[in-house]
Amino acid sequence: MKKISYDNTFGMVDLAVYSTMMAQDNREQIGRLKRNLTHALRQDITPKQREYMMMYYGKNMSMEAIAQEMGVNKSTVSRTLKRGRQRLYRCLRYGAANLLEQAES
């Protein structure tokens, strides 16, 4: 295993080596996080939150565009997205172990 130096001269090379080493080590955790996120999106947020999130993050639509398409105020879209993110955060933070067990069963 390569020893990582903190010398400023070779800092970028060492950072690249470190990133490569960590990427290999993190594959399992990243895969688990993706599975948990997919499960949480299906099970733990409301259909309206899921729909708004898919439009906002999946289709890169602005809040204004979503509001116009759905016939609601921009503030409604903003609040719905915020609540959905909060639910996902709580779910992934506190329920990740349970989600992983359920997803693997």
C-alpha positions in Angstrom: 0.0 0.0 0.0 1.4 3.4 -1.0 2.2 5.7 1.9 0.4 9.1 1.5 2.6 12.1 2.0 1.3 15.5 3.2 4.1 17.4 1.4 2.6 20.3 -0.6 4.8 19.4 -3.6 3.2 16.1 -4.2 -0.2 16.9 -2.6 -2.2 16.5 -5.8 -0.6 13.2 -6.6 -1.3 11.9 -3.1 -4.9 13.2 -3.3 -5.4 11.2 -6.5 -4.0 8.0 -5.0 -6.1 8.5 -1.8 -9.3 9.1 -3.9 -8.7 6.0 -5.9 -8.1 3.9 -2.8 -11.2 5.3 -1.1 -13.4 4.9 -4.2 -12.7 1.2 -4.1 -13.5 1.0 -0.4 -16.7 3.0 -0.7 -18.4 1.0 -3.4 -20.4 -1.1 -1.0 -21.5 1.9 1.1 -22.5 3.9 -2.0 -24.5 0.9 -3.4 -26.2 0.5 -0.1 -27.1 4.2 0.0 -28.5 4.1 -3.5 -30.7 1.1 -2.6 -31.9 2.8 0.6 -32.6 6.0 -1.2 -34.6 4.2 -3.9 -36.6 2.3 -1.2 -37.2 5.6 0.7 -38.4 7.3 -2.4 -40.9 4.6 -3.0 -42.1 4.0 0.5 -41.4 7.0 2.8 -42.5 10.1 1.1 -45.9 11.2 -0.1 -46.8 10.8 -3.8 -47.0 14.5 -4.2 -43.5 14.9 -2.7 -42.2 12.2 -5.0 -43.8 13.8 -8.0 -42.3 17.2 -7.2 -38.9 15.7 -6.5 -38.9 13.8 -9.8 -39.8 17.0 -11.6 -37.3 19.2 -9.7 -34.3 16.8 -9.5 -35.0 14.3 -12.3 -36.2 16.7 -15.0 -34.3 19.7 -13.7 -37.5 21.8 -13.7 -37.6 25.1 -11.8 -40.0 25.6 -8.9 -41.8 28.2 -11.0 -42.2 25.7 -13.9 -43.5 23.0 -11.5 -45.9 25.4 -9.9 -47.3 26.4 -13.3 -47.7 22.8 -14.5 -49.3 21.7 -11.3 -51.5 24.8 -10.8 -50.1 25.7 -7.4 -48.1 28.5 -5.9 -44.3 28.4 -6.0 -44.2 28.4 -2.2 -46.3 25.2 -2.2 -43.7 23.6 -4.4 -40.9 24.9 -2.2 -42.5 23.6 1.0 -43.4 20.2 -0.5 -39.8 19.7 -1.7 -38.4 20.8 1.7 -40.7 18.4 3.6 -39.8 15.6 1.2 -36.0 16.2 1.7 -36.5 16.2 5.5 -38.4 12.9 5.4 -35.7 11.4 3.2 -32.9 12.7 5.4 -34.6 11.3 8.6 -35.3 8.0 6.9 -31.8 7.6 5.6 -30.2 8.8 8.8 -32.2 6.8 11.3 -33.8 4.0 9.4 -31.0 3.0 7.0 -30.4 -0.3 8.8 -34.1 -1.3 8.7 -34.3 -0.2 5.0 -31.3 -2.4 4.1 -32.8 -5.4 5.9 -36.2 -4.9 4.1 -34.5 -4.3 0.7 -32.5 -7.5 1.0 -35.5 -9.7 2.0 
